[in-house]
Amino acid sequence: MDDPAFADMLDGLPARRPVLIAGPTASGKSALALHIARTKGGVVVNADALQVYENWRILTARPSPAEEEVAPHALYGHIAGDMPYSVGHWLRDLEPFLIGDLRPIIVGGTGLYFSALTEGLAEIPETPAEVRALGEALLVEKGIDAMLAEIDAETRARIDTLNPARVARAWEVQKTTGRGLAAWQDDTPPPRLPLSETLPIVVAPPRDDLRERIARRFDMMLAAGALDEARANLPTWSPTAPSSKAIGAKELIAHLNGACSLEDARAASIVSSQQYAKRQRTWFRSRMSKWHYVERPPVP
């Protein structure tokens, strides 16, 4: 449904006030960000942990070249696919846009980025490569439950225990520092951008509507050349590369390797994306209660 109050909020948006737009995959948050940039001015800044990678443009739904001509965009596709990229890296890369001349319109589906920005980020030491390798081996050989068993109870209670990336991060922190991730979080410094200084928005379509949008969008990705993109990634494909977490990547690679049909790859990708959206919605509800929720933004 239309939201007149939200439309009025946009109409009265103060000059240069930062806008934060979170939402599950395929919710329409990027369209809203572009609309605000076009009508109110600003630079659209990525807050999605997979859209930072250069090698998966279509599959991660990065803005198209045509959309990038409408307004300035930043922090999209600027990292090589085999390079680790943490929330700390993102905060450092974001800093110039927080002090620049253009209003930052920060948009994405990675809730951890937004919480680090508006709630603060603990200064946790970098994980050594050998510790990360041990964690990757543990996850492959024994699974996520074995990794969870080595994480302290307080940290387990705070993280998404179904998300391998979050579990691996907590495990790495504990192995590297001898302290649980929860303990580090409790020592978090003040936030870089308090929520009160922003217009924080969560785009939250109804569940069934979102499931249909996800399926339609994946078909649009295939029509736009997602399979060719996967084929271009095939020579350097590694399931442990950070960018390989792009939803649909392993499925399309499996199809190209003859392990499944394209229709099976499509179906599995859609299911994975819908499951991811469910986890995102759960995270947003638990961590973003003070944000403005809108089902269908007034975007032409």
Secondary structure, DSSP 4 states (H G I P E B T S, - for coil): ---HHHHHHHHTPPTT--EEEE--TTSSHHHHHHHHHHHH--EEEE--TTTTBTT-TTTTTPPPHHHHHHS-EESSS-B-TTS---HHHHHHHHHHHHSSSSPEEEEES-HHHHHHHHH----PPPPPHHHHHHHHHHHHHH-HHHHHHTS-HHHHHHS-TT-HHHHHHHHHHHHHHSS-HHHHHHT----SS-GGGSEEEEE---HHHHHHHHHHHHHHHHHHTHHHHHHHHGGG--TTSGGGGSTTHHHHHHHHTTSS-HHHHHHHHHHHHHHHHHHHHHHHHHH-TTSEEESS----
